[in-house]
């Protein structure tokens, strides 16, 4: 990656903002739920996520697909793919007002803190056979990006 002036960006000049996005096919999540049941559910989702998804009747697969997309988007935004973070270390929490927030646990929380992440913003949606999520992570200032 380079700065606007063409010079290399060093880790000391990390971006103040990173985005992540993921799109999931709801029917794929539905098949995984049917084929692997509780093994799949408890490997990927927290108890709170499962409780919320099940409260929507026929919307279970849609709600879980959106949460899976959110977990993937967080992984991308925080660059966690090779860090050993488990799916359950990233949790989507439904707030009383209807918004959803990301809660990080274990290795995900440690990695985010080490990277200087200060805020994680989440947007999720589902329509037809697809669920998507975008994540914006704001980082603590670490010095000038432009030279």
N, C-alpha and C positions, 0 to 999 in steps of 0.2 A: 504494500500500500504506500502511496506517496502523498505528500502534502500538496496544497494548491500550487506551490512554487516548483513542484517537480522533485523535491528532495524526499528521501525515505522517511517514513514515520517510524519512530522508535517506540518501544514500550513505554518510555517515560512520557511520550506525547500521545497517549491513547485517546481514542475518540470520547467525547462527552456523552454520546448517544449511540446506541446500537439498536437495530430493528431485527425482529425475527418474524417469520410468517410460515404457516403450514396449512395445508388443505388435506382433509381426510374424507374418504368415501365411507359414508354411514353404513352401507350394506356390508362392507368389509368388517367393521366393528361388530355389527349384528351377527355375522358368521362366526367371528371369534368368540362372542358371548355364547352362541349356541354350541360350538364345537368344544370349547375349553372351559366354559362355565366359570366356577369360582376360582379355578387356578389362574385364568386370565385376569379376572376382575381384581383379585388380591395381589397380583404381580404388578399391575399397572396403576390401579386407582386406590385412593385412601378410603377409609370407612366413611368419612364425611362426603366425599364425592359420590360414592355408591348410594348413600342414603338420599342425597339430593336427587340423583338420577332416577331412583326408584319411586320417588314421590310424584313423578310426572306421568305415571301410567304408561301409555304407549310411546312416550318420548325417551325411554331409557337409552336406546342406541344413539339417538341424536345428541342427547346431553353428554354421553360418554365420548362420542366422537369429537365433539367440540372441546372437551377437556383434554383428550389425547392430542388434538391439534395445538392446544395451548401449551401443553408440556413440551412438544416438539419445538414450538416457536420460542419458548424460554431457553431450551437447549441451544438453539441457533443464536439467539441474541446474546447469551452469556458465554458462548463458545464452550459448552460443556460436553461435547460428544465424546471426547477421549479422557474424561476425568473420573469415570467410574460412578457417576451419579445415577441413582436408581429412579425409576418413574415415580415412586411414591415420595421421593424427596422434593418433588414439585407438586403442589396442591392448588387446585382452583377452589376458592372459597366463595360461596354465594353470600352476599351481604344482605342485611335486612331491607335496604332500599331497592334491591334488585340487581345492583351492580355485582360483578365478580372481581375478586382480587387474587393475586398470586401469593401464596405462602411458601417459603422455602424452608426445608428441613435438612439436617445432616450435611452431607457433602455439598449439596447444592447451595445451602446457606453459607457454608465455609468458603466456597469458590466465589460466590457473589460478593461476600464481604472482602475477600482478598483482592478482587478486581476493582473494588471501590464503588460497587453498585449502590446507588442511593434510593432509587425509585424504580418500580416495575409497573408499567401501565398495560392493561390487557383489554382487548376487544375480541369478542367471539360472536359467531353467527352460524346458523344452519338453515339450509333451504334445499328442497329436493333430496338428492342423495349425497349431498356434500356438507361438511362442516369445516369452518375455517377459523383461524385465530391469528391475530397479529399482536406482537408484544413490542413495547418500546422500553428500553432500559436506559435510565439516566445515571451517569457516573459522576463521581466527585471530580472536580477540576484537577488535572495533573500537570498543567503547564501549557504553554502555547502550542497549538497545532500548526499554525502557519509560521513560516520563517521569514 
